[in-house]
């Protein structure tokens, strides 16, 4: 009797546990994905399409600007969002040292010009006296050599001055084309070195989308017609695209964060003009691009 009562208690405990677990399960609401998310995952714009990742860029490419001269930043004349013209000075470095050197070279150049004029005048007199047999041929030739040496000295000073002025020009960062400043890392008093990017600019009057497609789709893109881009924002924006050109080169894939570098994945770059209103799109923004593919029956 004691053994049977123990078995019965054991079964009762199991049934109680199962009942409690069932009650807890019934109280937890089921987890469902939003219907919009499911529709976004399953709905494609074309029955047969090729997909790729696109990046919005200015039509004339992004321009990454850097100084050609080292020094400390003295003036900043442009900020992100500002529209600039070709040749406009965007920022400049401190010029005290180069201005002092230019001043010294200008003085040397003026002195060389005076000396050249003086020696040439003496050479002319020596030549006239040589004709009158007052100066010897040796003395006349010597005066000509002095005049040539003075001219060479003046040219040397002139070239050094020109070189210094060209070096001063490298203290200014000018806009290479019309466009808009997109990014800046400059601040007053910053020390910069040649080649370090300080500004990014581009022409935003016309945007393009650079799309990376897997190399297996290379032969299909030439026959593709319609293309559509979708933003990755919460309120998805759709833009119509038109094929502009395709680079005749297969590039290593760049949109693979976290993937092992040993994996060789190569892509084709295709550029699409934005046909619809690009309002809200910004350079650097990623789009999911779908291109209609002709289906062979």
Secondary structure, DSSP 8 states (H G I E B T S, - for coil): -HHHHHHHHHHHHHHHHHHHHHHHHHHS------HHHHHHHH--SSSSEEEEEEEEEETT--EEEE-SS-EEEEEE---TT-EE-TT-EEEEE--HHHHHHHHHHHHHHHHHHHHHHHHHHHHHHHHHHHHTTSS-HHHHHHHHHHHHHHHHHHHHHHHHHHHHHHHHHTTEEE-SSSEEEEEE---TT-EE-TT-EEEEEE-TTSEEEEEEEEGGGHHHHTT---EEEEE-SSS--EEEEEEEEEEEEEEE----TT--TT---EEEEEEEEE-S--TT--TT-EEEEEEE-----
